Amino acid sequence: MENIYAAMLLHKAGKQIDETSMEAVLKAAGTTADKALIRATVTALKDVDIDKVIKEAIAVPAAPAAAPTAAPAKKKEAEEEKKTEEEAAAGLGALFG
């Protein structure tokens, strides 16, 4: 993951993403630079338009993220309805006896 952060930092700074630059960024950050992993990252990003990828990631709709927050609210409402029904049943029992 650190390699991706280093590549994004270099890209944001307008620097070339190469093995030497990546290693320098990682060392400056105090992490261990794995040369094989750096080489693989540089090779994988060679033909990637990073700006395009970032724009596409930002354009992802937020609706799926909102769905999980709605589920607990429904569950809470269902629990409240159940409690209300139980309380009502208990009150009816008192009428008869």
C-alpha positions as CSV (number, residue, x, y, z in Angstrom):
1,M,0.0,0.0,0.0
2,E,2.9,2.3,0.7
3,N,4.0,1.9,-2.8
4,I,0.7,3.2,-4.2
5,Y,0.9,6.2,-1.8
6,A,4.4,7.0,-2.9
7,A,3.3,6.8,-6.6
8,M,0.4,9.1,-5.9
9,L,2.6,11.5,-4.1
10,L,5.1,11.6,-7.0
11,H,2.2,12.0,-9.5
12,K,0.7,14.9,-7.4
13,A,4.1,16.6,-7.3
14,G,4.5,16.3,-11.1
15,K,7.5,14.0,-10.7
16,Q,8.2,10.9,-12.8
17,I,7.2,7.7,-11.2
18,D,10.3,5.5,-11.5
19,E,12.1,3.1,-9.2
20,T,14.7,5.6,-7.9
21,S,12.0,8.2,-7.0
22,M,9.7,5.6,-5.4
23,E,12.6,4.3,-3.3
24,A,13.5,7.8,-2.2
25,V,9.9,8.6,-1.2
26,L,9.6,5.4,0.8
27,K,12.9,5.8,2.6
28,A,12.0,9.4,3.4
29,A,8.7,8.1,4.9
30,G,10.7,5.7,7.1
31,T,9.4,2.5,5.5
32,T,11.4,-0.4,4.1
33,A,11.7,-0.2,0.3
34,D,11.1,-3.6,-1.3
35,K,12.8,-3.2,-4.7
36,A,10.9,-6.0,-6.3
37,L,7.6,-4.5,-5.2
38,I,8.7,-1.0,-6.3
39,R,9.6,-2.4,-9.7
40,A,6.3,-4.2,-10.0
41,T,4.4,-1.0,-9.0
42,V,6.3,1.1,-11.5
43,T,5.7,-1.5,-14.3
44,A,2.0,-1.7,-13.4
45,L,1.5,2.1,-13.5
46,K,3.5,2.5,-16.7
47,D,0.5,2.9,-19.1
48,V,-2.0,4.0,-16.5
49,D,-3.6,7.5,-16.8
50,I,-3.7,8.2,-13.0
51,D,-5.8,11.4,-13.4
52,K,-8.4,9.4,-15.3
53,V,-8.5,6.7,-12.7
54,I,-8.9,9.3,-9.9
55,K,-11.7,11.0,-11.7
56,E,-13.5,7.7,-12.3
57,A,-13.1,6.8,-8.6
58,I,-14.6,10.1,-7.6
59,A,-17.5,9.6,-10.0
60,V,-18.7,6.5,-8.3
61,P,-22.3,7.1,-7.0
62,A,-22.6,7.5,-3.2
63,A,-25.9,5.6,-3.0
64,P,-24.4,2.2,-2.2
65,A,-22.6,3.8,0.7
66,A,-25.8,5.2,2.1
67,A,-27.6,1.8,2.0
68,P,-25.8,0.2,5.0
69,T,-26.8,3.2,7.3
70,A,-30.4,2.8,6.4
71,A,-30.5,-0.9,7.4
72,P,-29.9,-0.3,11.2
73,A,-32.6,2.3,11.2
74,K,-35.1,-0.2,9.8
75,K,-34.0,-2.8,12.3
76,K,-34.4,-0.3,15.2
77,E,-37.9,0.6,14.0
78,A,-38.8,-3.1,13.8
79,E,-37.6,-3.6,17.4
80,E,-39.6,-0.6,18.6
81,E,-42.7,-1.9,16.9
82,K,-42.2,-5.3,18.5
83,K,-41.8,-3.8,21.9
84,T,-45.0,-1.7,21.4
85,E,-47.0,-4.8,20.4
86,E,-45.7,-6.7,23.5
87,E,-46.6,-3.8,25.7
88,A,-50.1,-3.6,24.2
89,A,-50.6,-7.3,24.7
90,A,-49.5,-7.0,28.3
91,G,-52.0,-4.2,28.8
92,L,-54.8,-6.3,27.4
93,G,-53.9,-9.2,29.7
94,A,-54.4,-6.9,32.7
95,L,-58.0,-6.2,31.6
96,F,-58.9,-9.8,31.9
97,G,-57.3,-10.7,34.9
